Amino acid sequence: MAEYDDHPAYPVGLRLTGRRVVVVGGGQVAQRRLPALIAAGADITLISPSTTPSVEAMADAGEIRWERRRYEDGDLADTWYALVASSDAAANDAASVEAERTRTWCVRSDDAEAATAWTPATGRSEGITVAVLTTTSQGRDPRHSAAVRDAIVEGLRDGTLAAPHHRTRAPGVALVGGGPGDPDLITVRGRRLLAEADVVIADRLGPRDLLDELPPHVEVIDAAKIPYGRYMAQEAINQALIDHAKAGKAVVRLKGGDPFVFGRGMEEAQALAAEGIACTVVPGISSSISVPGAAGIPVTHRGVAHEFTVVSGHVAPEDPRSLVDWEALAQLRGTLVLLMAVDKIGAIARALISHGKSPDTPVALVQEGTTAAQRRVDATLGDVGERVVAEDVRPPAVIVIGAVVGVGTGPVTGEEASSRG
């Protein structure tokens, strides 16, 4: 095909819905390519004596028609597009000849230069399809295509490639869980919505580093709730969400962890619903699981703990407002994970011990988990109240109680080692 050498491929998007497509060969190439053809709505016939289990499952599900035989001349009749990917070189050559004769665009997995079409490296993000083809003087470079594709798709997903002046996102509010603190642990969807926002109402425990990446026109409102310090009342937060959304703005409520794990996210969602404002909830990685994991502590472990319970410790056990059954928790054999409990841990430990929990039960306190300031302090249920004071442990910290504390084998820094007692 020397006449092709001096000309680049012409990119085009094929609309294959309801149109006949033939795939020759049922191996790994077909397994990778068939899902996209199925998603495009193509009428697919697979011609192959055998297939991989995954391809066979597609046939069993009725997504493709499988003719269990070798390719024969005439198989490409009335075909719009063909993918030739068998291990039989002679059959591949014959199929290419028929495709040329019938003017059917044909992809060859074994010989790109003999093909009349090439499959680009393809990725998708929020209704956008990215297809990349690269060529060099020596021919195609699919690895370079895939690398360029990945860079573009990642940029679209995390918001670093955005077109804010052309976006079609309707005004409304997104309650975004920012994860435990490390900015890399926010979800892809959360980061993309953050990049598209007009207004961001941010918690103190959200991934603060991401705010520095926002364009200058984005209004950032500090909704910090500092323990025993300055805070923005929940009613004021709700009203700010409502007012900015009604002003036609795309609003992101950036919260630490997950919006619905002790994050008052449902209160905000209910306030928005009462005003008829569209609300999108983007789950986040909860600190109750991620922070212990970052400190080398699994909340469950085979043969050690088959359950874990996440408890809010912002109200002391003896407080009449408490909704926690501490007596029942003391009887559990699994892991207890306490959030917002640093100043109440002494009282909580006494309550658990009084209801039968052993004073020797291991305890770990992980402060500023997943961030550069992460610090772990180990204790027991009997001395954790004193250890918190002696080590000056401050919020935010996740407290883990149970045998799993001794299971972890994560790396220990010098600072962490000096904090263990």
C-alpha positions, 0 to 999 in steps of 0.5 A: 500500500505504498500509495498511502505512505505520503498521506495521513489517515482521514479521521471519521466517526462511524455511526454503526447503529443497526448496521452489519459489522463482521468480526473475523476471529474470536481471540483477545483482539476481538475481546477488546474491540467488541464491547465498543462495537456493541456499545455503538449499536452495531449488528455484529456477526462473529466468525470464528471456530472458537472464542475466549470465554468473555466473547462466548459470554457476549454471544450467550447474552445475545449481544453478538451472533457467533458463527462457529466456523472459519471465514469463507469468501462472501462473509462480508456481503452487505457489511459496512465495517470489518475487523479481521483479527484471526490467527489464520494469516491466509484467512485474514488475507482473503478477508482483506481481499474481499473487503477491498472488492466490496468496498468495506472498510477493514481493520487488520490486527495482524497487518496495519499496512494491509488495512483500509482503516485503523482503530484509534486509541479511544477514551471517553469522558462525560459524553466526549469521545477522544480518538487518537491516531499517530503516524511516523515515517516508519508507520503507526505508533499505537503506544504513542497514540495510547499515551496521548489518549490517556493524557487527554482523557485524564485531563478531561476527567480531573478538570485540568483540561476544561472549557468553562466558557462552553460547558453546558452544565446546568446551574445547581449544587454538587455535594462533593466528598473530598476524601480524607485530606490528600488531594489525590484521593478525591474522586475523578468526578468530584475533581471535574465538578470542582473545575467547572464550579462558579462557587465553592463552599469548602469545609476545613477538612476538605482537600484544601490544596485543590482550591489553589487550582481554581480559576481566579473567577471562582468564588470560594466561601470558607465554611470551616467548622473549627472545634471550639473555634470559629465556624459557619452555622449550618443554616448559613451554609444551607442558605448560601447554597440556595442563594448561589444556585438560584443566582444561576451559579454552578455550586460545589459544596466541598466536604471532607470524607463522604458527604453522608458519613457524619458530614450533614450532607443530607441536611443540605440535600433536604434544604435544597430539595425544599427549594426545588434546587437540583442536587448531585451527590458525589460520594467521597472516600470516608476517613473511617476506612482510608485513614486507618489504611494509610496508617497501615491498619486494616479495619478488617482482617481474616481471622481477626475482625469480621466486622467494623463499626463507625461511631461518632464521638462528638457526644460523650457517653453520659450525655443525654443527647447520645444515640450510641449504645455503648454497652452493645458496642463493648460486646462486639468482637470487631473493630470500632472506628471513632470519628470526632472523638479526640476530646471524648476518648477518655470518657468513651474508653471508660464507658467501654471498659465499664461494659466489659471491654478489656483495658488491654484492647489496642488503640491507635490514633491517626492524626491528619491522616493521608496528609504530609502531617500524618501522625500515629499514636498507639495506646490501649483502652486503659491509658488512651485518655492519658496518651492523648494529652501527653502526645497532644493529639488534636483533631482531626484524628481517627481512632481505631479500637481493636486487635487490628491495630496490631496487624498492620505492617505499614512503614513507620517514620521516625516521628511515628516511632517516637509517638508509640508507647 
